[in-house]
Amino acid sequence: MNAVIAHLKASIRQTWWLDRWLLLATLALITFGVVMITSSAVDFAARIGDPWFFVRREIVYLCLATIVAIACMLTPSHLIYRYSAILLAIGLILLVAVLIPGIGKEVNGSRRWIPLGFMNFQSSEAAKMCLVAYLAAYLVRRGDEVRSGFYGFVKPIIIMIGYAVLLLLEPDFGATVVIVGMTGGVLFLAGAQIYWFFLAMLLSVLALFLVFWLEPYRMQRFTAFLDPWSPEHVFGTSYQLTQSLIGIGRGGWFGVGLGNSIQKLAFLPEAHTDFVFAIIGEELGVLGHVIVLALYGLLVSRMMRIGWLSEQAGKQYGAYLCYGFALIMALQVAINVGVNIGLLPTKGLTLPFLSWGGSSLLVSVAMVAICQRVHHELHAGGEQ
């Protein structure tokens, strides 16, 4: 019997090679997210009649995320490579569909969600994954062209611009910044010439000024961000930022205690979504922030390490997938945290695993699961 059990254990280890540190960081962030969503959303939910509404929904999303994770880990990366062009088209269709009246749902002036009955699916979340899948496949096929010539560099940039324009039409400026940063980062890691990046940065600055000129409210947000405590901004454009800063400042080093936040009591809008980091700071203090950022650091570094190991082993597609997903995670965390602590203008962007929202959770879990699949193929000799 002992020999049989030992054989089964060995078979399991040989069948699935998982990065345990990446798994630990993911589970820790998901657990932390459930706790903080419970803490930050119960009072808000009570005002709409059901104190446990968001908690129950989060549990349902976790069950769906488990199914998604298993499906992604069972999907060989060569299948994602084979259908990368179809995935790119799916991403474009989702971004177009959300803009069509009757299909896309408008909330607070933005049309970013497709109602599915049991949840509102945010198309930009899936589109980011689709873009990474295609970009990674393009770099495998055209890597030499990207490293040696202008046209190889600019082709994926044109596709990224198409995605960015659709995102700006929603409008979703935060997701636009994420895909622009991710595309530039993956091209850089693929060995693109550095001087093309200076040209791209110049064009990005010009595009930023154009966006501000076409949408004056963005300039209002920017000026309010520079002076949030001025009388004309503190109860207007910069209200969320000032309330976030009040909560973080109130928390101090060790916080006021889990569940004891005052800002979540109708003072800070979106306390359980875009501004959950501020509630963490208020309830758990600087210590809570350090723990969360350390977990994100571990998560992103392990994803990057899997990518590097895959690249060293000659499995380029898996490497670029991991690089792209790691950059998306890192950029979303950097932007969300920057907004919460006043380093960046206010914009709606979730904190992976911690903010409430089914789309963000499902896509974040899927990205980690695909990285785990790449890690498995790297160690078990799976097909690329």
C-alpha positions in Angstrom: 0.0 0.0 0.0 2.8 2.4 0.9 4.5 1.7 -2.4 1.2 2.4 -4.3 0.7 5.7 -2.5 4.3 6.7 -3.2 3.9 5.9 -6.8 0.7 8.0 -7.0 2.4 10.9 -5.4 5.3 10.7 -7.8 2.9 10.5 -10.7 1.1 13.6 -9.6 4.4 15.5 -9.2 5.5 14.4 -12.7 2.1 15.2 -14.2 1.8 18.8 -12.9 4.8 21.0 -12.2 3.5 24.1 -10.5 5.4 27.1 -9.4 4.6 26.9 -5.7 5.6 30.5 -4.9 3.3 31.8 -7.6 0.5 29.6 -6.3 1.1 30.8 -2.8 1.1 34.5 -3.8 -2.1 34.0 -5.8 -4.0 32.2 -3.1 -2.8 34.7 -0.5 -4.1 37.7 -2.6 -7.4 36.0 -3.3 -7.9 35.2 0.4 -6.9 38.8 1.3 -9.3 40.0 -1.3 -12.3 38.1 0.1 -11.6 39.5 3.5 -11.2 43.1 2.3 -14.3 42.9 0.1 -16.3 41.6 3.1 -15.0 44.5 5.2 -15.4 47.3 2.7 -18.6 46.3 1.0 -21.0 45.1 3.8 -22.1 48.6 4.9 -22.6 49.7 1.3 -24.5 46.6 0.5 -26.7 47.0 3.6 -27.8 50.4 2.3 -29.2 48.7 -0.9 -31.0 46.0 1.2 -28.6 43.0 1.3 -25.5 43.2 3.5 -23.9 40.0 2.0 -24.7 40.7 -1.6 -21.1 41.4 -2.7 -19.7 38.6 -0.6 -22.0 36.0 -2.1 -21.2 37.2 -5.6 -17.5 37.1 -4.9 -17.8 33.4 -3.8 -19.7 32.7 -7.0 -16.9 34.4 -9.0 -14.3 32.3 -7.1 -16.1 29.1 -8.1 -16.1 30.3 -11.8 -12.5 31.3 -11.5 -11.5 27.8 -10.3 -13.1 26.3 -13.4 -11.3 28.9 -15.6 -8.0 28.1 -13.9 -8.4 24.4 -14.4 -9.3 24.9 -18.1 -6.4 27.2 -18.7 -3.9 24.8 -17.0 -5.2 22.0 -19.2 -4.8 24.0 -22.4 -1.4 23.5 -24.1 0.2 26.8 -25.0 0.6 25.6 -28.7 -3.1 25.8 -29.0 -3.2 29.4 -27.8 -0.4 30.1 -30.4 -2.4 28.3 -33.2 -5.5 30.4 -32.5 -3.9 33.6 -31.5 -5.2 35.5 -34.6 -8.8 34.3 -33.7 -8.2 35.5 -30.1 -7.2 38.9 -31.4 -10.4 39.1 -33.5 -12.4 38.1 -30.5 -10.8 40.9 -28.4 -11.7 43.4 -31.1 -15.3 42.1 -31.4 -15.7 42.5 -27.6 -14.4 46.0 -27.7 -16.7 46.9 -30.6 -19.8 45.1 -29.1 -19.6 47.0 -25.8 -20.0 50.3 -27.7 -23.2 49.1 -29.4 -26.4 50.4 -27.7 -28.4 47.5 -26.5 -25.4 45.3 -26.0 -23.0 47.4 -24.0 -24.1 48.7 -20.5 -23.4 52.3 -19.5 -22.5 53.0 -15.9 -21.4 56.4 -14.7 -21.0 57.7 -18.2 -18.7 54.8 -19.4 -19.8 51.9 -21.6 -17.5 49.1 -20.6 -19.7 46.2 -19.7 -21.7 43.5 -21.5 -24.6 42.2 -19.3 -24.6 38.4 -19.0 -27.5 38.1 -16.5 -25.5 36.7 -13.6 -22.7 39.3 -14.1 -21.6 42.3 -16.1 -18.5 41.3 -18.1 -15.9 44.0 -18.8 -14.7 43.4 -22.3 -11.4 45.3 -21.8 -10.2 42.6 -19.3 -10.6 39.8 -21.9 -9.2 42.0 -24.7 -6.0 42.5 -22.8 -5.4 38.8 -22.7 -6.3 38.4 -26.4 -3.8 41.1 -27.3 -1.0 39.4 -25.3 -1.7 36.0 -27.0 -1.4 37.6 -30.5 1.6 39.8 -29.7 3.5 36.8 -28.3 2.7 34.8 -31.4 3.8 37.7 -33.7 7.1 38.0 -31.9 7.7 34.2 -32.3 7.0 34.5 -36.1 8.6 37.9 -36.7 11.1 38.3 -34.0 14.0 38.9 -36.3 12.0 41.5 -38.2 11.1 43.3 -35.0 14.7 43.4 -33.8 16.1 44.6 -37.2 13.6 46.9 -38.9 11.1 49.6 -38.4 8.2 47.8 -40.1 8.5 44.8 -37.8 8.3 47.1 -34.8 5.4 49.2 -36.0 3.0 46.4 -37.1 2.1 45.3 -33.6 2.0 49.0 -32.6 -0.7 49.6 -35.2 -2.8 46.7 -33.8 -2.3 48.1 -30.3 -3.5 51.6 -31.5 -6.7 50.0 -32.8 -7.3 48.4 -29.4 -6.5 51.7 -27.7 -8.9 53.8 -29.8 -11.8 51.4 -29.0 -10.9 51.6 -25.3 -10.8 55.4 -25.4 -14.3 55.4 -27.0 -15.8 53.6 -23.9 -13.9 55.6 -22.4 -11.4 53.5 -20.4 -8.2 55.5 -20.1 -6.7 53.2 -17.5 -6.9 50.1 -19.6 -5.5 52.1 -22.5 -2.4 52.9 -20.5 -2.0 49.3 -19.5 -2.1 47.9 -23.0 0.3 50.6 -24.3 2.7 49.9 -21.5 2.4 46.2 -21.9 3.0 46.3 -25.7 6.1 48.5 -25.3 7.5 46.4 -22.5 7.1 43.1 -24.4 8.7 44.6 -27.5 11.6 45.8 -25.5 12.1 42.4 -23.9 11.9 40.9 -27.4 14.9 43.0 -28.4 13.4 45.9 -30.4 15.8 48.7 -31.2 15.8 51.3 -28.4 15.5 54.4 -30.7 12.1 53.2 -32.0 10.9 53.5 -28.4 11.9 57.2 -28.2 9.8 57.8 -31.4 6.9 55.8 -29.9 7.1 57.8 -26.6 7.0 61.1 -28.6 3.9 60.0 -30.4 2.4 58.8 -27.1 2.9 62.3 -25.6 1.3 63.9 -28.6 -1.6 61.4 -28.4 -2.0 62.3 -24.7 -2.3 66.0 -25.4 -4.9 65.1 -28.2 -6.9 63.1 -25.7 -6.9 65.9 -23.2 -8.0 68.4 -25.9 -10.8 66.2 -27.1 -12.1 65.3 -23.6 -11.8 68.4 -21.4 -12.9 66.5 -18.3 -9.5 64.7 -18.4 -7.7 68.0 -18.1 -10.0 68.9 -15.2 -9.0 65.6 -13.5 -5.3 66.4 -14.1 -5.5 69.9 -12.7 -7.5 68.6 -9.7 -4.9 65.9 -9.1 -2.2 68.6 -8.9 -4.0 70.6 -6.2 -6.7 68.2 -4.7 -7.2 70.2 -1.5 -8.2 73.5 -3.2 -11.8 74.7 -2.4 -13.0 74.2 -6.0 -11.7 70.6 -6.2 -11.9 69.1 -2.7 -15.7 68.4 -2.9 -15.8 68.0 -6.7 -13.3 66.4 -9.1 -10.8 65.4 -6.5 -13.3 64.2 -3.9 -12.4 60.5 -4.2 -8.7 61.3 -4.0 -9.0 63.4 -0.9 -11.2 60.9 0.9 -8.7 58.2 -0.1 -5.9 60.2 1.4 -7.9 60.8 4.6 -8.4 57.1 5.0 -4.8 56.2 4.4 -3.6 59.0 6.8 -6.0 57.9 9.4 -4.6 54.3 9.3 -1.1 55.3 10.3 1.4 52.5 10.7 -0.9 49.7 11.9 -4.4 50.8 11.0 -7.5 51.3 13.0 -8.4 47.6 12.9 -10.1 45.3 10.4 -13.7 46.4 9.8 -13.3 49.7 11.6 -12.9 51.9 8.5 -15.0 55.2 8.6 -14.3 56.1 4.9 -16.3 53.1 3.7 -19.4 54.4 5.4 -20.5 56.4 2.4 -17.6 58.8 2.4 -15.3 57.1 -0.1 -17.1 56.1 -3.3 -16.1 52.8 -4.9 -14.5 51.7 -1.6 -14.8 48.0 -2.5 -13.6 48.3 -6.1 -11.2 51.0 -7.3 -10.3 52.3 -3.8 -10.0 49.1 -1.8 -6.3 49.9 -1.3 -7.2 53.0 0.7 -9.5 50.9 2.9 -6.6 48.5 3.5 -4.4 51.4 4.5 -7.1 52.7 6.9 -7.8 49.4 8.5 -4.4 47.7 8.4 -2.1 50.7 8.0 1.3 50.9 6.3 1.9 47.3 7.5 -1.1 46.1 5.4 0.1 48.0 2.4 3.6 46.5 2.7 2.2 43.0 2.9 0.0 43.5 -0.2 2.8 45.0 -2.2 5.2 42.3 -1.2 2.6 39.7 -2.4 2.3 41.5 -5.7 6.0 41.7 -6.0 6.3 37.9 -5.5 3.5 37.3 -8.0 5.0 39.4 -10.8 8.6 38.3 -10.2 7.6 34.6 -10.4 5.6 35.2 -13.6 8.7 37.0 -15.1 10.9 34.2 -13.9 8.8 31.6 -15.7 9.1 33.7 -18.8 12.8 34.0 -18.5 13.3 30.3 -17.9 11.1 29.5 -20.9 13.1 31.9 -23.1 16.4 30.3 -21.9 14.9 26.9 -22.9 14.0 28.1 -26.4 10.2 28.2 -25.7 9.7 31.7 -27.0 5.9 31.8 -27.1 5.5 30.8 -23.4 8.1 33.4 -22.5 6.3 36.2 -24.2 3.0 35.1 -22.8 4.4 35.3 -19.2 6.1 38.6 -19.9 2.9 40.1 -21.2 0.7 38.9 -18.3 3.3 39.9 -15.7 3.5 43.4 -17.2 -0.3 43.7 -17.2 -0.4 42.8 -13.5 2.4 45.1 -12.6 1.0 48.1 -14.5 -2.5 47.6 -13.0 -1.1 47.5 -9.5 1.1 50.5 -10.1 -1.7 52.6 -11.6 -4.3 51.6 -8.9 -1.9 52.2 -6.0 -0.7 55.4 -7.6 -4.3 56.7 -7.9 -5.1 55.7 -4.3 -2.1 57.5 -2.8 -2.3 60.6 -5.0 0.6 60.0 -7.3 -1.6 59.6 -10.4 -4.8 61.3 -11.6 -8.0 59.4 -10.6 -9.1 56.7 -13.1 -11.1 53.6 -12.8 -8.9 50.5 -12.7 -9.2 47.5 -10.5 -6.6 46.1 -8.2 -6.1 42.4 -9.3 -7.5 39.9 -6.9 -8.4 42.5 -4.3 -11.0 44.7 -6.0 -14.6 43.4 -6.2 -15.5 42.4 -9.8 -16.0 39.1 -11.6 -14.3 40.1 -14.9 -11.1 41.2 -13.2 -10.9 38.1 -11.0 -11.6 35.7 -13.8 -9.0 37.2 -16.1 -6.4 37.6 -13.4 -6.8 34.0 -12.5 -6.6 32.9 -16.1 -3.4 34.8 -16.7 -1.7 33.2 -13.6 -3.0 29.8 -14.7 -1.6 30.1 -18.2 1.8 31.0 -16.6 1.5 27.9 -14.5 0.8 25.9 -17.7 4.0 27.3 -19.3 5.9 26.4 -16.1 4.5 22.8 -16.4 5.5 22.5 -20.0 8.9 23.8 -19.3 9.6 21.1 -16.6 7.5 18.2 -18.0 8.6 18.6 -21.6 5.2 19.6 -22.8 4.7 20.8 -26.3 5.1 24.6 -26.8 
